[in-house]
Amino acid sequence: MKLTDRQVNFFKTFGYLHFPGLLGPDEAAWIIEEFEATIQDVGGGKNHDGTKRTMFGGPIEHRPRLSGLLDDPRILDVLGGVLGEDFNYCSGDGNYYTGDTGWHPDGNWGQLFAAKLAFYLDPLTASTGALRVIPGSHRPDHWVRKEGIDPNKSLDLYGVHPKDFPSAAVLETQPGDVVIFNHDTYHAAFGGSARRRMFTMNCTRHCTDPEDMATLRKYLSIHSPGGYKVRTGGGMFFPGILDTAGPSRMEHLRQPVDIHNELFPEFARR
Ligand SMILES: O=C(O)CCC(=O)C(=O)O
């Protein structure tokens, strides 16, 4: 399922894409089961009481079947279609979210450098925590960025609740849907439950020239286990995803592993 030119254009112009039913109901079922087992075993899920978000790193890296998402041709086509087939996988987060997530971008790179692939594991509507995006807000010349507008202040500024921020799109999802957005795209969620389940895969372009390499170093110096002072036992990744990787998966892991080892030798795998 290679992305069509129209899908790539859509992503470039609006900063996101939604793939309803990319994964079938049976697949959504095992993904939910594996996610639950992971967050309960290693992600702090047992202590989740709904008062705040529970979050853990590398959600696909702890179990072989979830790690296999990085070998799935449909996932590779989506990530490869927007970031290039040689994209870098750079970890992600698994969550029980509680309540609203205010408007924010994940990055301010001013270019298509990184994207987030998101799996929402509960049916979500506009009033129960579906992802919202501000189309086009990844672009440095978008009015939100140029005028320094904080969409979280829209009630004070315009008399409009942030959930109704003008121009925002709501991506209502079912388990099995996949959403991808540019890290620079403003996004938010409103009205979710106290246990809204979702996990992500963060990916960047593969880098070659010195300028890109410097951007990747900057990215990984913050958004990585070393950056968060987390010991995975495998450096950039939890060992499971490395130990079960064939040569093609390794192509998406090697550059972040090498740079992470260089940036955080104390966390490197022995
Ligand atoms: O679903 C949400 O609450 C938004 C997720 C989010 O903000 C993120 O992954 O950065």
The ligand as a Gaussian input file, in Angstrom:
#p B3LYP/6-31G(d) Opt

LIG

0 1
 O       -3.988000      12.060000      22.079000
 C       -3.496000      13.011000      22.651000
 O       -3.862000      13.357000      23.770000
 C       -2.419000      13.798000      22.000000
 C       -1.150000      13.040000      21.941000
 C        0.016000      13.918000      22.047000
 O       -0.081000      15.047000      22.445000
 C        1.301000      13.459000      21.649000
 O        1.479000      12.263000      21.385000
 O        2.229000      14.289000      21.581000

